[in-house]
């Protein structure tokens, strides 16, 4: 069993998206170079409603999947298919844009603390035009476990051995084999997770310090069997992301992610003609 070693550290950068939503962007278009099949990771964290109240009004997507995970607070989803739902603390919205979707994501609160993440996950070329789909996954449907030392995990996607048990997240059966885990490591303790050897893996640190690197930022790891995370006195709060690399060309323009620019141009024509999401 080989321990994964640190390959790269990336500091999260302040920016804005949607209708003025203040975010920390871990990485944009270059994320896929180090974390194929993922495309983007943003953190939303504020107790000032001015930072998030504008939300993400109606906008299109094609060619990938979007994941919204709320650690604290609530977000509402509405799309052209008639889907409408809300998640609260610990819940996830998982949407497959596929051929095309027009949706909005808006805060479900007018004030108070909000902490969540938006993640883009690529689709393989032969699935980019599949029908769009969406699901709400509330917190009580996400398997969780806590060790006696105070460390804990919540498994959103993937299969993970933890505390002598196998935890399987509610998202399974995808070609990209995504792993998405919310991890808390108690002060001075070490947490080890077995992950597929060849999966590219990133740890997004939102609280604490790992290997001399302080939150907020992302640690990218080399191939290996075991991811080992040791917390300092402050403890660790992090997201662990991994997946099966697609190794396919990427063409991206705003909310569209395809394999060629000709496909991007077709997506723009479809959107302008009102046929993107048909």
CORRA-V511102 format. One record per backbone hydrogen bond with DSSP energy under -1.0 kcal/mol. NH is the residue of the N-H (numbers start at 1). CO is the residue of the C=O. If there is no record, write none. Layout:
# CORRA-V511102
nh-><NH;NH>
co-><CO;CO>
This chain:
# CORRA-V511102
nh-><4;7;8;10;12;13;15;17;19;20;21;22;23;24;25;26;31;34;35;38;39;40;41;42;43;44;46;51;52;53;55;56;59;61;62;63;65;66;67;68;69;70;71;72;75;76;77;78;79;80;82;85;87;90;91;92;93;94;95;96;97;99;100;101;103;104;105;106;108;114;115;116;117;118;119;120;121;122;123;127;130;133;135;137;141;142;145;147;150;152;153;154;155;156;157;158;160;162;165;167;169;171;177;179;180;181;182;183;184;185;188;189;191;193;195;199;200;202;203;204;205;206;207;210;213;215;217;218;219;220;221;222;224;225;226;227;229;231;235;236;237;238;239;240;241;242;243;244;251;253;256;257;258;264;265;266;267;268;269;270;271;272;273;274;275;276;278>
co-><226;220;220;218;216;25;23;21;55;18;17;51;15;43;13;41;28;31;31;35;120;120;27;118;24;116;114;48;49;49;52;105;103;101;255;98;121;95;119;93;117;91;115;115;87;106;85;104;83;102;79;77;75;70;88;137;68;135;66;133;64;130;97;61;59;78;56;76;74;46;72;44;69;42;67;40;65;37;63;124;127;96;94;92;138;139;153;151;147;184;145;182;143;180;180;171;167;165;162;160;158;156;174;242;157;240;154;238;152;236;232;186;229;227;225;196;243;241;219;239;217;237;237;213;210;208;205;10;203;8;201;5;197;2;2;193;191;189;232;185;207;183;204;181;202;179;200;176;258;256;253;62;251;260;261;262;263;264;265;266;267;268;269;271;270;270;275>
